[in-house]
């Protein structure tokens, strides 16, 4: 049960109490596909993952990492955090367009 999704999204900065985070917000058809994957996983295994998250293998440019996407707004949007390590490796900054590939696990 693996599906690969691609999209290009702006890199945003979010300032929290514990620090600054960089992320992309996934919406539209890509978000719908992730939500469907999460529902199928729940039906197959009978349980949700932490916070309703979905495990993914993410790729930006030549950098690939295993992580999770997290639901926002009643699962009409999903959030992927982008680490400083990935930002440095791919020379990314806030506001840059990020060509993202997600392999749903």
ZABALUM-366735 format. One record per residue: residue in one letter; y, z, x negated of N, C-alpha, C, O in turn; chain. Coordinates in steps of 0.05 Angstrom, whole numbers. Example, Ala and Ser with C-alpha at 12.3 -4.5 7.8 and 13.67 -1.06 7.14 Angstrom:
% ZABALUM-366735
<pt 'A'; <-114; 156; -264>; <-90; 156; -246>; <-66; 156; -264>; <-66; 169; -285>; 'A'>
<pt 'S'; <-45; 142; -257>; <-21; 143; -273>; <1; 157; -258>; <23; 161; -268>; 'A'>
This chain:
% ZABALUM-366735
<pt 'X'; <-24; 0; -17>; <0; 0; 0>; <25; 0; -18>; <39; 20; -19>; 'A'>
<pt 'X'; <30; -22; -31>; <53; -24; -49>; <70; -48; -41>; <59; -70; -36>; 'A'>
<pt 'X'; <96; -45; -41>; <114; -66; -33>; <138; -65; -52>; <147; -44; -60>; 'A'>
<pt 'X'; <147; -89; -60>; <170; -90; -78>; <194; -100; -63>; <193; -121; -49>; 'A'>
<pt 'X'; <217; -86; -66>; <242; -93; -53>; <263; -97; -74>; <263; -84; -95>; 'A'>
<pt 'X'; <282; -116; -69>; <304; -121; -88>; <330; -121; -73>; <332; -130; -50>; 'A'>
<pt 'X'; <351; -111; -86>; <377; -111; -74>; <398; -106; -96>; <391; -97; -118>; 'A'>
<pt 'X'; <423; -113; -91>; <445; -108; -110>; <465; -90; -95>; <475; -97; -74>; 'A'>
<pt 'X'; <470; -67; -108>; <486; -46; -95>; <507; -35; -115>; <503; -36; -139>; 'A'>
<pt 'X'; <529; -25; -104>; <549; -13; -122>; <540; 15; -131>; <529; 30; -116>; 'A'>
<pt 'X'; <546; 22; -156>; <540; 48; -167>; <563; 67; -160>; <586; 61; -166>; 'A'>
<pt 'X'; <555; 89; -147>; <576; 108; -138>; <573; 134; -154>; <552; 140; -164>; 'A'>
<pt 'X'; <595; 149; -154>; <595; 175; -167>; <598; 196; -145>; <615; 193; -127>; 'A'>
<pt 'X'; <582; 217; -147>; <584; 239; -127>; <587; 265; -143>; <571; 271; -160>; 'A'>
<pt 'X'; <608; 280; -136>; <614; 306; -149>; <603; 328; -132>; <612; 332; -110>; 'A'>
<pt 'X'; <583; 343; -142>; <572; 366; -128>; <579; 392; -142>; <593; 392; -163>; 'A'>
<pt 'X'; <570; 414; -130>; <576; 440; -142>; <563; 444; -169>; <573; 458; -186>; 'A'>
<pt 'X'; <540; 430; -173>; <525; 434; -198>; <529; 411; -218>; <516; 411; -239>; 'A'>
<pt 'X'; <547; 393; -212>; <552; 371; -231>; <558; 345; -218>; <561; 343; -193>; 'A'>
<pt 'X'; <561; 324; -234>; <567; 298; -225>; <541; 281; -225>; <526; 282; -244>; 'A'>
<pt 'X'; <537; 266; -204>; <514; 249; -202>; <522; 220; -197>; <543; 216; -184>; 'A'>
<pt 'X'; <507; 201; -206>; <511; 173; -201>; <488; 164; -184>; <465; 171; -188>; 'A'>
<pt 'X'; <494; 147; -164>; <473; 139; -145>; <480; 113; -132>; <503; 103; -134>; 'A'>
<pt 'X'; <460; 101; -119>; <464; 78; -102>; <454; 85; -75>; <435; 100; -72>; 'A'>
<pt 'X'; <468; 75; -54>; <461; 80; -27>; <449; 55; -16>; <461; 34; -15>; 'A'>
<pt 'X'; <424; 57; -7>; <409; 34; 3>; <410; 33; 33>; <405; 53; 47>; 'A'>
<pt 'X'; <418; 10; 45>; <420; 8; 74>; <409; -19; 83>; <399; -34; 67>; 'A'>
<pt 'X'; <412; -25; 109>; <404; -51; 119>; <374; -55; 119>; <358; -36; 123>; 'A'>
<pt 'X'; <365; -79; 115>; <337; -86; 116>; <320; -72; 95>; <297; -64; 100>; 'A'>
<pt 'X'; <332; -67; 72>; <318; -53; 51>; <312; -25; 59>; <290; -14; 55>; 'A'>
<pt 'X'; <332; -11; 72>; <328; 16; 81>; <307; 17; 104>; <291; 36; 105>; 'A'>
<pt 'X'; <307; -3; 121>; <288; -4; 143>; <259; -7; 131>; <240; 6; 142>; 'A'>
<pt 'X'; <256; -23; 110>; <230; -26; 98>; <220; 0; 85>; <197; 7; 87>; 'A'>
<pt 'X'; <239; 15; 73>; <231; 41; 61>; <223; 61; 83>; <204; 75; 80>; 'A'>
<pt 'X'; <238; 61; 105>; <232; 79; 127>; <205; 73; 139>; <190; 91; 146>; 'A'>
<pt 'X'; <198; 47; 142>; <172; 39; 152>; <150; 48; 133>; <129; 58; 142>; 'A'>
<pt 'X'; <154; 45; 107>; <135; 53; 87>; <130; 84; 90>; <107; 93; 88>; 'A'>
<pt 'X'; <152; 99; 94>; <149; 128; 96>; <133; 135; 121>; <116; 153; 120>; 'A'>
<pt 'X'; <138; 122; 143>; <124; 127; 168>; <94; 121; 165>; <77; 136; 174>; 'A'>
<pt 'X'; <88; 98; 152>; <60; 91; 148>; <46; 111; 130>; <23; 118; 134>; 'A'>
<pt 'X'; <60; 120; 109>; <48; 140; 91>; <42; 166; 106>; <21; 178; 103>; 'A'>
<pt 'X'; <61; 174; 123>; <57; 198; 139>; <33; 195; 158>; <18; 214; 161>; 'A'>
<pt 'X'; <30; 172; 171>; <8; 167; 188>; <-19; 167; 173>; <-39; 178; 182>; 'A'>
<pt 'X'; <-19; 155; 149>; <-43; 154; 134>; <-52; 180; 122>; <-76; 187; 122>; 'A'>
<pt 'X'; <-32; 196; 112>; <-39; 221; 98>; <-33; 246; 114>; <-41; 268; 106>; 'A'>
<pt 'X'; <-20; 243; 137>; <-15; 266; 155>; <6; 286; 146>; <7; 308; 157>; 'A'>
<pt 'X'; <22; 279; 126>; <43; 297; 117>; <66; 282; 105>; <63; 259; 97>; 'A'>
<pt 'X'; <89; 295; 105>; <113; 283; 93>; <115; 293; 65>; <106; 315; 58>; 'A'>
<pt 'X'; <128; 278; 48>; <135; 287; 21>; <160; 304; 23>; <173; 304; 43>; 'A'>
<pt 'X'; <166; 318; 2>; <190; 335; 1>; <215; 321; 10>; <222; 300; 0>; 'A'>
<pt 'X'; <229; 333; 29>; <254; 323; 40>; <251; 295; 53>; <271; 282; 58>; 'A'>
<pt 'X'; <226; 287; 59>; <221; 261; 71>; <224; 238; 51>; <228; 215; 58>; 'A'>
<pt 'X'; <222; 245; 25>; <227; 225; 4>; <204; 205; 2>; <182; 209; 13>; 'A'>
<pt 'X'; <209; 183; -12>; <189; 162; -17>; <189; 157; -47>; <209; 153; -59>; 'A'>
<pt 'X'; <165; 159; -59>; <162; 154; -87>; <165; 124; -93>; <154; 107; -78>; 'A'>
<pt 'X'; <179; 118; -114>; <183; 90; -122>; <182; 87; -152>; <185; 106; -167>; 'A'>
<pt 'X'; <177; 63; -161>; <181; 55; -189>; <206; 37; -188>; <206; 16; -176>; 'A'>
<pt 'X'; <227; 47; -200>; <253; 33; -199>; <257; 18; -225>; <248; 26; -246>; 'A'>
<pt 'X'; <271; -5; -222>; <278; -21; -245>; <307; -31; -242>; <314; -42; -222>; 'A'>
<pt 'X'; <322; -26; -264>; <349; -37; -267>; <349; -51; -294>; <346; -38; -314>; 'A'>
<pt 'X'; <353; -77; -293>; <352; -92; -318>; <325; -89; -332>; <304; -94; -320>; 'A'>
<pt 'X'; <325; -80; -357>; <301; -76; -372>; <290; -47; -371>; <271; -40; -384>; 'A'>
<pt 'X'; <304; -30; -355>; <296; -2; -354>; <281; 4; -328>; <290; -2; -306>; 'A'>
<pt 'X'; <257; 16; -331>; <240; 22; -308>; <234; 52; -309>; <228; 63; -331>; 'A'>
<pt 'X'; <234; 65; -286>; <227; 93; -285>; <215; 101; -258>; <221; 88; -237>; 'A'>
<pt 'X'; <199; 121; -258>; <186; 131; -233>; <204; 153; -222>; <211; 172; -236>; 'A'>
<pt 'X'; <210; 151; -196>; <228; 170; -183>; <223; 170; -153>; <202; 161; -144>; 'A'>
<pt 'X'; <242; 180; -138>; <240; 180; -109>; <266; 172; -97>; <287; 176; -109>; 'A'>
<pt 'X'; <266; 160; -73>; <290; 156; -58>; <290; 176; -35>; <268; 183; -25>; 'A'>
<pt 'X'; <313; 184; -27>; <316; 206; -7>; <331; 196; 17>; <351; 181; 15>; 'A'>
<pt 'X'; <322; 203; 42>; <334; 194; 66>; <361; 207; 71>; <366; 230; 65>; 'A'>
<pt 'X'; <379; 191; 83>; <406; 201; 91>; <410; 190; 120>; <398; 170; 127>; 'A'>
<pt 'X'; <427; 203; 135>; <435; 192; 161>; <412; 183; 178>; <410; 160; 187>; 'A'>
<pt 'X'; <393; 201; 184>; <370; 195; 201>; <355; 171; 192>; <346; 155; 208>; 'A'>
<pt 'X'; <352; 169; 166>; <336; 147; 153>; <347; 119; 157>; <332; 100; 155>; 'A'>
<pt 'X'; <372; 117; 163>; <384; 90; 164>; <395; 83; 136>; <402; 60; 131>; 'A'>
<pt 'X'; <397; 103; 119>; <405; 99; 91>; <387; 116; 73>; <377; 137; 81>; 'A'>
<pt 'X'; <383; 106; 48>; <368; 121; 28>; <384; 122; 3>; <400; 104; -3>; 'A'>
<pt 'X'; <380; 143; -13>; <395; 147; -37>; <376; 147; -61>; <355; 160; -61>; 'A'>
<pt 'X'; <385; 133; -82>; <370; 133; -108>; <389; 143; -129>; <411; 132; -133>; 'A'>
<pt 'X'; <382; 165; -142>; <398; 175; -164>; <393; 159; -189>; <370; 151; -195>; 'A'>
<pt 'X'; <414; 153; -204>; <412; 138; -229>; <420; 156; -252>; <443; 165; -253>; 'A'>
<pt 'X'; <402; 162; -270>; <407; 181; -291>; <426; 170; -312>; <430; 146; -314>; 'A'>
<pt 'X'; <437; 188; -328>; <455; 180; -350>; <439; 163; -370>; <451; 144; -382>; 'A'>
<pt 'X'; <414; 169; -374>; <397; 154; -393>; <396; 125; -384>; <398; 107; -401>; 'A'>
<pt 'X'; <392; 120; -358>; <390; 92; -348>; <418; 79; -350>; <420; 56; -358>; 'A'>
<pt 'X'; <439; 94; -343>; <466; 83; -345>; <473; 74; -373>; <485; 53; -377>; 'A'>
<pt 'X'; <465; 91; -393>; <471; 84; -421>; <454; 60; -430>; <465; 41; -443>; 'A'>
<pt 'X'; <428; 60; -422>; <411; 38; -431>; <420; 11; -419>; <417; -10; -432>; 'A'>
<pt 'X'; <431; 11; -395>; <439; -14; -382>; <469; -18; -382>; <479; -37; -369>; 'A'>
<pt 'X'; <484; -1; -396>; <513; -3; -399>; <526; -4; -371>; <542; -22; -366>; 'A'>
<pt 'X'; <520; 16; -354>; <531; 17; -327>; <553; 38; -325>; <553; 57; -340>; 'A'>
<pt 'X'; <571; 33; -307>; <593; 51; -301>; <598; 52; -271>; <590; 33; -256>; 'A'>
<pt 'X'; <611; 72; -262>; <618; 75; -233>; <631; 49; -223>; <649; 39; -236>; 'A'>
<pt 'X'; <622; 39; -200>; <633; 15; -188>; <619; -10; -196>; <622; -31; -183>; 'A'>
<pt 'X'; <602; -9; -217>; <587; -33; -225>; <567; -41; -203>; <556; -23; -189>; 'A'>
<pt 'X'; <561; -67; -201>; <540; -76; -183>; <513; -73; -198>; <510; -81; -221>; 'A'>
<pt 'X'; <494; -60; -185>; <468; -54; -197>; <447; -71; -183>; <442; -69; -159>; 'A'>
<pt 'X'; <434; -89; -199>; <412; -105; -188>; <387; -87; -190>; <377; -81; -212>; 'A'>
<pt 'X'; <377; -79; -168>; <356; -58; -166>; <330; -70; -155>; <331; -86; -136>; 'A'>
<pt 'X'; <309; -63; -167>; <282; -71; -157>; <267; -45; -153>; <265; -28; -170>; 'A'>
<pt 'X'; <256; -41; -128>; <240; -18; -121>; <212; -26; -114>; <208; -43; -97>; 'A'>
<pt 'X'; <193; -13; -127>; <165; -17; -120>; <157; 9; -105>; <155; 30; -117>; 'A'>
<pt 'X'; <152; 7; -79>; <145; 30; -63>; <117; 39; -69>; <99; 23; -68>; 'A'>
<pt 'X'; <113; 64; -75>; <87; 75; -83>; <74; 91; -61>; <52; 101; -64>; 'A'>
